Amino acid sequence: MEMDNVNNKLNTVLGLFRNIISLNNRRKLIAKRLESKYPQRRMLCQGGYSSKIFKLVMQKDNATVRKYLRLTVTSLESVFNYSKQFLKTEKGWSCYFNITVFLYWLGCGASYRVTGASFEISRYTVRDIVHKCLKGFLTFKSSVIKYPMESEFSEISRQFNQLAGSTIFDRALGVIDGTHIPIAVPTRLRDEYMNRKSFTSLNLQAVCSSTNKFLSICVGFPGSMPDEAVLYNSELFNTHSFPPAGYYLLGDNAYSCRASPIGILTPYKRLQPLTARQKKFNALHSKARSIIENTFGTLKLRWRSIFDNVLRLKVEHCIETIAVACVMHNICLNDGFEIDEKYNISEDLKYEEVLIEDENIAAAVMRDEIANNIRL
C-alpha cells in the first residue's frame, strides 16, 4: 500500500515536470515565430542600444556628445573610466549605456519620460539609472573635490596675483562664494527655501582655485540662509582644515573679514568714505575674486538645462544632482569644451553686507597692512 502511494507521488511529480518542459518548449516556439514575423522585435527587447543617440555616442561623434551630453569625447572617456568602478554590468545595461542616459538627462534637463523616449526605454528604467549614477559619482566627491597640497601653495598665490595684476595676495589659496540653485519644493517648505531674490532654492557654497577647480563644496542648506550662516554650518568652517594658518580665502562682503578659525579676506565695506588705497585694494580684490563667478558660470552653462530651469526632484535628489554636477565639473575641467553662450553673473554679484562689528580685528589689521603695500 505504501509503495503504491510513493509511486503515485512520483508519477505526479514527473507529470508536473513534463508539463513545465512542454510549456517552455511552446514558449520558445512562439518566440521564434514572432521573431520571424516581426524582425524588429529582437532589437526592441534590447532596449536603448538601438537608439540613434546612443549609436552616435558609441561612434564618438563629437557633435552629438557636445550637444546632448555637454562634454567632449575625451572627457566622456574619463567619465566612463570613473563609472566602471561602481557600475557592475555583468547583467543589465552596459556601463556605456548607463552613463549615456545619465549624461543626457543631466545635460538636456529632460524629464525621465522624455529621456526614456529618446533611448527607447521606460521612465522607470531612466529613474533607476539616474539614481544609481548619482550615488556612484558621489563616492568620488572626496577624491575629485579636494584641497591642494602644500607644494602647490606658492603657484596658486602667484596665479591669484596674476589675476589681480598685483603682488599683494601672496597668501591667497582660493575664493569662497555662494550661489542659489532654483528648486521646486512643497508648499509647506516654501518659506524655508525662499531666498532674498523671491524664489525657492538651495545654497551652493564653493571654494575654487585660481584655475576654476572646486576645492570644497557645501550644498543642501535652504535658500533662506545667508552665506555667512551657511559658512558657519559647513564642514570647511568646522574642521578648520583649509586654508592653513597664515593663509586666507578671498570672499565678498557677504562674509566677515576673519583670521580664524579659517582666514577670509574681504573688501572694505562701503559704510564709510574709503581712502584711495582702500578703493584700489577693493578693485584688485574684485579682479582676483572674479574667478569664482567664472567657475559658477562654467558650471551653470555646461549643465544649463538643469541650472537655468527649476529642479523638480525631491530635495535630497536635488542636493545629489548639484553635488554630482560639481564633481563632473572637476573631472571634465580643461577638456576643451568651448562654451559659446555668455552667463549673466549680475545676480550672483548681489551680496548682503555683514555688520562691520562682526569683523575680526586681527584680520582687519592684516587687510590694512596689505592695502598699505599698494602703489598708487
Helices and strands as residue ranges (DSSP letters): H 2-37, H 41-45, G 47-50, H 52-58, H 62-64, I 65-69, H 73-83, H 95-108, H 112-119, H 123-138, H 141-144, G 150-152, H 153-164, E 172-182, G 187-189, H 190-193, E 201-208, E 214-222, H 227-232, H 235-239, E 248-251, E 264-265, H 276-302, H 304-307, H 315-331, G 356-358, H 361-372
